[in-house]
Structure formats: C-alpha cells, structure tokens
C-alpha cells in the first residue's frame, strides 16, 4: 500500500530521504490533506519507466497481431517505393 506523509515531513531532508529509500515504492506527499507530490528513488522511477515501456511494446505487438489477423497489411516494398517517390530518396 502506498505510504502517505504530510509535506512538513520533508523539512528534515535526511530523515525523509531515508524514509523514501526504505519504502521502496513511491511516497505520496500531501498538502492541506490533499495529494500534492509523489516522491520516489531513482531506482523505483527507472523500474516504473521500464514497466511502462514494456507495456507499450506489448500493446504494439498485440495491435500488429490483430492487424495481421484482420488482413490490414501494406506491402513493404510498395510502401518503400512510394516513400522514395514522394521524398526523392
């Protein structure tokens, strides 16, 4: 479960930094009782970005498989020829 702390806890930066590192997950920081910030270690941030990239890749692969099944395809050589003709490359 995500941990939640008030923004005043950030005043003691060394203690707050240790708290974030020990949590191993994003920390929600509140201001006046409402979510205001999310703080996390670089390692957690990089892991989240990796998971997001993997999810996007899997979604692209799933869409490509659906396109193949539905026959929504373009001939590669014809497309390249059209691009060369259009852009003169």
ABEGO torsion letter per residue (X at the ends): XBBBBBAAAAABAAAAAAAAAAAGBBBBBBBGGBBABBBBBAAAAAAAAAAAAAAAAAAAAAAAAAAAAAGBBBBAAAAAAAAAAAAGX
